[in-house]
Amino acid sequence: MPADPAVFEAAQVRYNYLADVAQLPADGSYSAARDAIRAFYNQSENSTTLAQGISEMYRWEQGLAGVAPSLANPTATAAAVNNTATIARYGGQGLMVVGVGVSVYNISTDPDPYRATVQAGSSVVGGAGGATVGAWIGGAIGSVVPGPGTAIGAVVGGIIGAGVGGAGGHALGTAAYDANYGPNSPWFH
C-alpha cells in the first residue's frame, strides 16, 4: 500500500512554514512578518485539511494545559508538532522508496510482468486518490469536534481511503488487463 499522501502533504506544509519562519530573527520579539507567514499558511489553498486540523488540535491542547500561545519563536512554540512533521516528511519519503522497491520486486518476479505493472500502477493511483478523498471525508466528519477531531478524522480517513482505493485500483487494473490481454480477450493468441 502506498504511503498516505495527506500525511506527507501536511508534513511538507509544516516544513515549508518552518523554512519561511527560520528566515526571520528568532530574538523573541513580535514580528508582523511572522503573522503574515502564519496567515498565508492558514489559508486553505496554501495548506491541507490535515495540517489545519493539526494546528487546531495543538491550540486546543495548549488551552487544556493552560499554556498561553507564544509568538516569540516559531520553532520553539510547537516542538512536538515540528518533530512529528519532520518525521512524517522524511518517513513518508522513505516509505515511498520502500513501496517502489516492493513494486519493482513484484513486477520482476511475476510470471506476467506486464500484468503486474498494470496492477502496481493502478494500485498506486487508486491508493493516492482514495487517501485524498478519505482524508477530506474523514476531516469533514471529524470537524464535529474541531481540532483533534479534524486531524484524527483526516488521518483515519486517509488510511482507510488508501487501503480501499489501492485494493480497488488493483482489482480494476487486473480486470482491465485481463479483458484486453487475458485468455478471453480477442487479442489472446
C-alpha positions in Angstrom: 0.0 0.0 0.0 1.4 3.5 -0.9 2.2 6.0 1.9 -0.8 8.2 2.7 -0.3 11.4 0.6 -2.3 13.5 3.1 0.2 12.9 5.8 3.1 13.7 3.5 1.5 16.8 2.2 0.7 18.1 5.8 4.3 17.4 6.8 5.5 19.3 3.7 3.3 22.3 4.6 4.8 22.3 8.1 8.3 22.0 6.7 7.7 24.9 4.3 6.3 27.0 7.1 9.3 26.3 9.3 11.6 27.2 6.4 9.9 30.5 5.9 9.9 31.5 9.6 13.5 30.4 10.0 14.5 33.3 7.9 13.0 35.7 10.5 15.0 36.9 13.5 14.5 34.5 16.5 15.2 37.1 19.1 11.8 36.7 20.8 10.4 40.0 19.5 7.0 40.4 17.9 7.1 40.2 14.1 4.4 41.3 11.7 6.2 39.2 9.1 5.6 36.0 11.1 1.9 36.9 11.4 1.8 37.3 7.6 3.5 33.9 7.1 1.1 32.2 9.5 -1.9 33.8 7.8 -0.6 32.6 4.4 -0.3 29.0 5.6 -3.7 29.2 7.4 -5.4 29.9 4.0 -7.0 26.7 2.7 -5.3 27.0 -0.7 -1.8 27.0 0.9 -2.5 24.2 3.4 -4.2 20.9 3.8 -7.1 19.8 5.8 -4.8 17.6 7.9 -2.3 20.5 8.5 -5.2 22.8 9.6 -6.6 20.2 11.9 -3.2 19.6 13.5 -2.8 23.3 14.1 -6.3 23.5 15.7 -5.5 20.4 17.8 -2.3 21.9 19.0 -4.1 25.1 20.1 -6.8 23.0 21.7 -4.1 21.1 23.7 -2.4 24.3 24.7 -5.8 25.5 26.1 -6.3 22.3 28.1 -2.8 22.6 29.5 -3.3 26.2 30.4 -0.3 27.2 28.2 -0.5 30.6 26.5 0.4 30.6 22.8 3.7 32.3 22.2 4.5 34.4 19.2 8.2 34.7 20.1 10.0 31.8 18.4 8.1 29.7 15.9 10.4 26.7 16.1 10.1 26.5 19.9 6.4 27.1 20.3 5.4 23.7 18.7 8.4 21.4 19.1 6.2 18.3 19.2 4.4 19.3 16.0 7.7 20.3 14.3 9.3 17.0 15.2 6.3 15.0 14.1 6.2 16.9 10.8 9.9 16.2 10.2 9.5 12.5 10.9 6.4 12.4 8.6 8.2 14.2 5.9 11.3 12.0 5.8 9.4 8.9 6.9 6.9 9.4 4.1 9.7 9.7 1.6 11.3 6.5 3.0 8.0 4.7 2.7 7.7 5.8 -0.9 11.1 4.3 -1.6 10.2 1.1 0.1 6.9 1.0 -1.9 8.7 1.5 -5.2 11.2 -1.3 -4.2 8.3 -3.7 -3.4 6.6 -2.9 -6.7 9.9 -3.4 -8.6 10.4 -6.8 -6.9 6.8 -7.9 -7.5 7.0 -6.9 -11.2 10.4 -8.5 -11.8 9.4 -11.8 -10.1 5.9 -12.1 -11.5 5.4 -14.6 -14.4 3.5 -11.9 -16.3 5.4 -8.7 -15.6 3.1 -6.6 -17.8 0.0 -7.6 -15.8 2.0 -6.9 -12.5 2.9 -3.5 -13.9 -0.7 -2.6 -14.5 -1.7 -3.9 -11.1 1.0 -2.0 -9.3 0.3 1.3 -11.2 -3.4 1.1 -10.7 -3.0 0.3 -7.0 -0.8 3.4 -6.6 -3.3 5.6 -8.5 -6.3 4.2 -6.6 -4.5 4.4 -3.3 -3.5 8.0 -3.8 -7.0 9.0 -4.9 -8.6 7.0 -2.1 -6.3 8.5 0.5 -7.1 12.1 -0.7 -10.8 11.5 -0.7 -10.7 9.6 2.6 -8.7 12.4 4.3 -11.2 15.0 3.1 -14.2 13.0 4.2 -12.6 12.0 7.5 -11.6 15.6 8.2 -15.1 16.8 7.4 -16.7 14.2 9.7 -14.1 14.8 12.4 -14.8 18.6 12.3 -17.7 17.9 14.6 -15.0 18.1 17.2 -12.8 20.9 15.8 -9.1 20.5 16.2 -8.4 16.9 17.4 -11.5 15.5 15.6 -10.4 17.1 12.2 -6.9 15.8 12.5 -7.8 12.4 13.7 -10.6 12.1 11.1 -8.3 13.1 8.3 -5.6 10.6 9.3 -8.0 7.7 9.8 -10.0 8.6 6.6 -6.7 8.8 4.6 -5.5 5.4 5.8 -8.9 3.8 5.1 -9.2 5.6 1.8 -5.7 4.5 0.8 -6.4 0.8 1.6 -9.8 0.8 -0.2 -8.5 2.8 -3.1 -5.4 0.7 -3.5 -7.4 -2.6 -3.4 -10.0 -1.1 -5.8 -7.3 0.1 -8.2 -5.6 -3.3 -8.1 -8.9 -5.0 -8.9 -9.8 -2.6 -11.7 -6.3 -2.8 -13.2 -6.4 -6.6 -13.1 -9.9 -6.7 -14.7 -8.8 -4.2 -17.4 -5.6 -6.1 -18.2 -7.4 -9.5 -18.3 -10.2 -8.1 -20.5 -7.7 -6.8 -23.1 -4.9 -9.4 -22.8 -6.2 -12.4 -20.9 -7.3 -15.7 -22.3 -10.8 -14.5 -23.1 -9.7 -11.3 -24.9 -10.0 -11.1 -28.7 -6.2 -10.5 -28.9 -5.1 -13.6 -27.0 -3.1 -16.0 -29.0 
